[in-house]
Amino acid sequence: MTTFSLQAAPDDATAWLDLARRAEEIGFEALYVADHPGSTAAPFVALAAAAVATSRLRLGSYVVNAGVREPILLAADVATLDVVSGGRAILGLGAGHTPAEWAAVGKVRPGVRARVDHCIAVAEQTRRMLAGEGMDQPRPVQQPVPLLIGGGNTRLLGWAAEHADLIGLSGLGRTLDDGHSHEVRWHTAQVDAQVELAGGTPMEALVQLVEVTDDAGAVYDKWAEDTSTPAEDLIAAPFMLAGTIEEIAAKIRAVESRWGITRFAVRRPAIEAVETLLRRH
């Protein structure tokens, strides 16, 4: 069964709670909040507020920067969210790619391997604490709280295949010089490799681009030009969806058939498209 999650962030209290209710009513599986301290909302505060306005929607960080979060504080945040939501929390973790966020806590962003090592250590320690080792209260409702690992690093994906409940594939690669944007990994062979590394662990694709249109070819051609990626790779990849609702539904079926990906996370501008898709299919 295909499921959709929504990644968003609050900018107004009423609008945020309305968005959470709407996402639940439409049929979204989860609501995610990103974690970029200094430039985004605090994920667990926002998600706790959304918990009050919903009853079914799962709530998760997508994804916490493991480089700037202490495991004991992270475990307390996740456990508290799980309590106030009645057992709907998801712990989403990533290695942390933005240099400014490391600098804000007095650290220099290390190289890729060290970041991955640190992310794995934080994930392991946080899970132990959520299970009761070194943290008496609060006790989460879920045992265990589901762990989502986001990223494209080969070693991190290999670890996640053995230890995570869900792997978030973003199709993004090396961080560029601005410290925020990335190279893209949208070639078919690159998706094949990441799916193979996932080793059967459930995967969720973070859809970077969505456009409902009667001329999908023109849209894919433009995206191909913008990203220096062959259009045929974009037409196949799970990270962008273009076309009529029926064409998008057909692509989702093709992605599931080829890669076994049945979960998709989208951002706020894609809400209407997902609502129409779920209503028709």
Secondary structure as a PSIPRED ss2 file (coil, helix, strand):
# PSIPRED VFORMAT (PSIPRED V4.0)

   1 M C   1.000  0.000  0.000
   2 T C   1.000  0.000  0.000
   3 T E   0.000  0.000  1.000
   4 F E   0.000  0.000  1.000
   5 S E   0.000  0.000  1.000
   6 L E   0.000  0.000  1.000
   7 Q E   0.000  0.000  1.000
   8 A C   1.000  0.000  0.000
   9 A C   1.000  0.000  0.000
  10 P C   1.000  0.000  0.000
  11 D C   1.000  0.000  0.000
  12 D C   1.000  0.000  0.000
  13 A H   0.000  1.000  0.000
  14 T H   0.000  1.000  0.000
  15 A H   0.000  1.000  0.000
  16 W H   0.000  1.000  0.000
  17 L H   0.000  1.000  0.000
  18 D H   0.000  1.000  0.000
  19 L H   0.000  1.000  0.000
  20 A H   0.000  1.000  0.000
  21 R H   0.000  1.000  0.000
  22 R H   0.000  1.000  0.000
  23 A H   0.000  1.000  0.000
  24 E H   0.000  1.000  0.000
  25 E H   0.000  1.000  0.000
  26 I H   0.000  1.000  0.000
  27 G C   1.000  0.000  0.000
  28 F C   1.000  0.000  0.000
  29 E C   1.000  0.000  0.000
  30 A E   0.000  0.000  1.000
  31 L E   0.000  0.000  1.000
  32 Y E   0.000  0.000  1.000
  33 V E   0.000  0.000  1.000
  34 A C   1.000  0.000  0.000
  35 D C   1.000  0.000  0.000
  36 H C   1.000  0.000  0.000
  37 P E   0.000  0.000  1.000
  38 G C   1.000  0.000  0.000
  39 S C   1.000  0.000  0.000
  40 T E   0.000  0.000  1.000
  41 A C   1.000  0.000  0.000
  42 A C   1.000  0.000  0.000
  43 P H   0.000  1.000  0.000
  44 F H   0.000  1.000  0.000
  45 V H   0.000  1.000  0.000
  46 A H   0.000  1.000  0.000
  47 L H   0.000  1.000  0.000
  48 A H   0.000  1.000  0.000
  49 A H   0.000  1.000  0.000
  50 A H   0.000  1.000  0.000
  51 A H   0.000  1.000  0.000
  52 V H   0.000  1.000  0.000
  53 A H   0.000  1.000  0.000
  54 T C   1.000  0.000  0.000
  55 S C   1.000  0.000  0.000
  56 R C   1.000  0.000  0.000
  57 L C   1.000  0.000  0.000
  58 R E   0.000  0.000  1.000
  59 L E   0.000  0.000  1.000
  60 G E   0.000  0.000  1.000
  61 S E   0.000  0.000  1.000
  62 Y C   1.000  0.000  0.000
  63 V C   1.000  0.000  0.000
  64 V E   0.000  0.000  1.000
  65 N E   0.000  0.000  1.000
  66 A H   0.000  1.000  0.000
  67 G H   0.000  1.000  0.000
  68 V H   0.000  1.000  0.000
  69 R C   1.000  0.000  0.000
  70 E C   1.000  0.000  0.000
  71 P H   0.000  1.000  0.000
  72 I H   0.000  1.000  0.000
  73 L H   0.000  1.000  0.000
  74 L H   0.000  1.000  0.000
  75 A H   0.000  1.000  0.000
  76 A H   0.000  1.000  0.000
  77 D H   0.000  1.000  0.000
  78 V H   0.000  1.000  0.000
  79 A H   0.000  1.000  0.000
  80 T H   0.000  1.000  0.000
  81 L H   0.000  1.000  0.000
  82 D H   0.000  1.000  0.000
  83 V H   0.000  1.000  0.000
  84 V H   0.000  1.000  0.000
  85 S C   1.000  0.000  0.000
  86 G C   1.000  0.000  0.000
  87 G C   1.000  0.000  0.000
  88 R C   1.000  0.000  0.000
  89 A E   0.000  0.000  1.000
  90 I E   0.000  0.000  1.000
  91 L E   0.000  0.000  1.000
  92 G E   0.000  0.000  1.000
  93 L E   0.000  0.000  1.000
  94 G E   0.000  0.000  1.000
  95 A C   1.000  0.000  0.000
  96 G C   1.000  0.000  0.000
  97 H C   1.000  0.000  0.000
  98 T C   1.000  0.000  0.000
  99 P H   0.000  1.000  0.000
 100 A H   0.000  1.000  0.000
 101 E H   0.000  1.000  0.000
 102 W H   0.000  1.000  0.000
 103 A H   0.000  1.000  0.000
 104 A H   0.000  1.000  0.000
 105 V C   1.000  0.000  0.000
 106 G C   1.000  0.000  0.000
 107 K C   1.000  0.000  0.000
 108 V C   1.000  0.000  0.000
 109 R C   1.000  0.000  0.000
 110 P C   1.000  0.000  0.000
 111 G C   1.000  0.000  0.000
 112 V H   0.000  1.000  0.000
 113 R H   0.000  1.000  0.000
 114 A H   0.000  1.000  0.000
 115 R H   0.000  1.000  0.000
 116 V H   0.000  1.000  0.000
 117 D H   0.000  1.000  0.000
 118 H H   0.000  1.000  0.000
 119 C H   0.000  1.000  0.000
 120 I H   0.000  1.000  0.000
 121 A H   0.000  1.000  0.000
 122 V H   0.000  1.000  0.000
 123 A H   0.000  1.000  0.000
 124 E H   0.000  1.000  0.000
 125 Q H   0.000  1.000  0.000
 126 T H   0.000  1.000  0.000
 127 R H   0.000  1.000  0.000
 128 R H   0.000  1.000  0.000
 129 M H   0.000  1.000  0.000
 130 L H   0.000  1.000  0.000
 131 A C   1.000  0.000  0.000
 132 G C   1.000  0.000  0.000
 133 E C   1.000  0.000  0.000
 134 G C   1.000  0.000  0.000
 135 M C   1.000  0.000  0.000
 136 D C   1.000  0.000  0.000
 137 Q C   1.000  0.000  0.000
 138 P C   1.000  0.000  0.000
 139 R C   1.000  0.000  0.000
 140 P C   1.000  0.000  0.000
 141 V C   1.000  0.000  0.000
 142 Q C   1.000  0.000  0.000
 143 Q C   1.000  0.000  0.000
 144 P C   1.000  0.000  0.000
 145 V C   1.000  0.000  0.000
 146 P C   1.000  0.000  0.000
 147 L E   0.000  0.000  1.000
 148 L E   0.000  0.000  1.000
 149 I E   0.000  0.000  1.000
 150 G E   0.000  0.000  1.000
 151 G C   1.000  0.000  0.000
 152 G C   1.000  0.000  0.000
 153 N C   1.000  0.000  0.000
 154 T H   0.000  1.000  0.000
 155 R H   0.000  1.000  0.000
 156 L H   0.000  1.000  0.000
 157 L H   0.000  1.000  0.000
 158 G H   0.000  1.000  0.000
 159 W H   0.000  1.000  0.000
 160 A H   0.000  1.000  0.000
 161 A H   0.000  1.000  0.000
 162 E H   0.000  1.000  0.000
 163 H H   0.000  1.000  0.000
 164 A C   1.000  0.000  0.000
 165 D C   1.000  0.000  0.000
 166 L E   0.000  0.000  1.000
 167 I E   0.000  0.000  1.000
 168 G E   0.000  0.000  1.000
 169 L E   0.000  0.000  1.000
 170 S C   1.000  0.000  0.000
 171 G C   1.000  0.000  0.000
 172 L E   0.000  0.000  1.000
 173 G E   0.000  0.000  1.000
 174 R E   0.000  0.000  1.000
 175 T E   0.000  0.000  1.000
 176 L C   1.000  0.000  0.000
 177 D C   1.000  0.000  0.000
 178 D C   1.000  0.000  0.000
 179 G C   1.000  0.000  0.000
 180 H C   1.000  0.000  0.000
 181 S C   1.000  0.000  0.000
 182 H E   0.000  0.000  1.000
 183 E E   0.000  0.000  1.000
 184 V E   0.000  0.000  1.000
 185 R C   1.000  0.000  0.000
 186 W C   1.000  0.000  0.000
 187 H C   1.000  0.000  0.000
 188 T H   0.000  1.000  0.000
 189 A H   0.000  1.000  0.000
 190 Q H   0.000  1.000  0.000
 191 V H   0.000  1.000  0.000
 192 D H   0.000  1.000  0.000
 193 A H   0.000  1.000  0.000
 194 Q H   0.000  1.000  0.000
 195 V H   0.000  1.000  0.000
 196 E H   0.000  1.000  0.000
 197 L H   0.000  1.000  0.000
 198 A H   0.000  1.000  0.000
 199 G C   1.000  0.000  0.000
 200 G C   1.000  0.000  0.000
 201 T C   1.000  0.000  0.000
 202 P C   1.000  0.000  0.000
 203 M E   0.000  0.000  1.000
 204 E E   0.000  0.000  1.000
 205 A E   0.000  0.000  1.000
 206 L E   0.000  0.000  1.000
 207 V C   1.000  0.000  0.000
 208 Q C   1.000  0.000  0.000
 209 L E   0.000  0.000  1.000
 210 V E   0.000  0.000  1.000
 211 E E   0.000  0.000  1.000
 212 V E   0.000  0.000  1.000
 213 T C   1.000  0.000  0.000
 214 D C   1.000  0.000  0.000
 215 D C   1.000  0.000  0.000
 216 A H   0.000  1.000  0.000
 217 G H   0.000  1.000  0.000
 218 A H   0.000  1.000  0.000
 219 V H   0.000  1.000  0.000
 220 Y H   0.000  1.000  0.000
 221 D H   0.000  1.000  0.000
 222 K H   0.000  1.000  0.000
 223 W H   0.000  1.000  0.000
 224 A H   0.000  1.000  0.000
 225 E H   0.000  1.000  0.000
 226 D H   0.000  1.000  0.000
 227 T H   0.000  1.000  0.000
 228 S C   1.000  0.000  0.000
 229 T C   1.000  0.000  0.000
 230 P C   1.000  0.000  0.000
 231 A H   0.000  1.000  0.000
 232 E H   0.000  1.000  0.000
 233 D H   0.000  1.000  0.000
 234 L H   0.000  1.000  0.000
 235 I H   0.000  1.000  0.000
 236 A H   0.000  1.000  0.000
 237 A C   1.000  0.000  0.000
 238 P C   1.000  0.000  0.000
 239 F C   1.000  0.000  0.000
 240 M E   0.000  0.000  1.000
 241 L E   0.000  0.000  1.000
 242 A E   0.000  0.000  1.000
 243 G E   0.000  0.000  1.000
 244 T C   1.000  0.000  0.000
 245 I H   0.000  1.000  0.000
 246 E H   0.000  1.000  0.000
 247 E H   0.000  1.000  0.000
 248 I H   0.000  1.000  0.000
 249 A H   0.000  1.000  0.000
 250 A H   0.000  1.000  0.000
 251 K H   0.000  1.000  0.000
 252 I H   0.000  1.000  0.000
 253 R H   0.000  1.000  0.000
 254 A H   0.000  1.000  0.000
 255 V H   0.000  1.000  0.000
 256 E H   0.000  1.000  0.000
 257 S H   0.000  1.000  0.000
 258 R H   0.000  1.000  0.000
 259 W H   0.000  1.000  0.000
 260 G C   1.000  0.000  0.000
 261 I C   1.000  0.000  0.000
 262 T C   1.000  0.000  0.000
 263 R E   0.000  0.000  1.000
 264 F E   0.000  0.000  1.000
 265 A E   0.000  0.000  1.000
 266 V E   0.000  0.000  1.000
 267 R E   0.000  0.000  1.000
 268 R H   0.000  1.000  0.000
 269 P H   0.000  1.000  0.000
 270 A H   0.000  1.000  0.000
 271 I H   0.000  1.000  0.000
 272 E H   0.000  1.000  0.000
 273 A H   0.000  1.000  0.000
 274 V H   0.000  1.000  0.000
 275 E H   0.000  1.000  0.000
 276 T H   0.000  1.000  0.000
 277 L H   0.000  1.000  0.000
 278 L H   0.000  1.000  0.000
 279 R H   0.000  1.000  0.000
 280 R H   0.000  1.000  0.000
 281 H C   1.000  0.000  0.000
